[in-house]
Amino acid sequence: YSDNGGSCVEWAPHTATTTGLVPVRDSKNTTGPVLSIPAAAFSAFVTGVKSGEL
């Protein structure tokens, strides 16, 4: 959740342990499409954002 005017995404990292995928969706469209991202790729993305690389 971000308090920046509605540009939010939801992700469910707990599913990665059983599926190897992290589902990501638009928080305003809970019945809309879900991107299923491989856990390792999602982890690399988060690391890149935190480090300022991305």
C-alpha positions in Angstrom: 0.0 0.0 0.0 1.2 3.5 -0.8 -0.5 6.7 0.2 0.4 8.6 -3.0 -2.9 9.1 -4.6 -3.8 5.6 -5.8 -0.9 4.1 -7.7 -0.8 1.0 -5.6 0.0 -2.7 -6.3 -0.6 -5.7 -4.1 1.7 -8.7 -3.9 1.5 -12.0 -2.0 5.0 -13.2 -1.3 3.8 -16.0 1.0 2.7 -18.0 -2.1 6.2 -18.2 -3.4 7.1 -21.0 -1.0 4.5 -23.3 -2.5 4.3 -22.1 -6.1 7.7 -20.4 -6.8 5.7 -17.4 -8.0 4.8 -14.0 -6.6 1.3 -12.7 -7.7 1.1 -9.0 -8.3 -2.0 -7.0 -9.1 -3.5 -3.5 -9.2 -5.0 -2.9 -5.7 -7.9 -0.9 -7.2 -8.9 -3.8 -9.6 -9.0 -6.8 -7.3 -10.8 -8.9 -9.9 -8.5 -7.9 -12.7 -5.5 -9.6 -14.1 -2.6 -10.9 -12.0 1.0 -11.1 -13.0 2.7 -14.2 -11.7 6.4 -13.4 -11.4 9.1 -16.0 -10.6 10.2 -15.5 -6.9 13.9 -15.1 -7.8 13.1 -12.4 -10.4 10.8 -10.5 -8.0 13.5 -10.7 -5.3 16.0 -9.3 -7.7 13.6 -6.5 -8.6 13.0 -5.5 -5.0 16.7 -5.6 -4.3 17.4 -3.3 -7.3 14.7 -0.8 -6.1 16.0 -0.7 -2.6 19.6 -0.2 -3.7 18.6 2.6 -6.1 19.8 0.6 -9.1 16.3 0.7 -10.7 
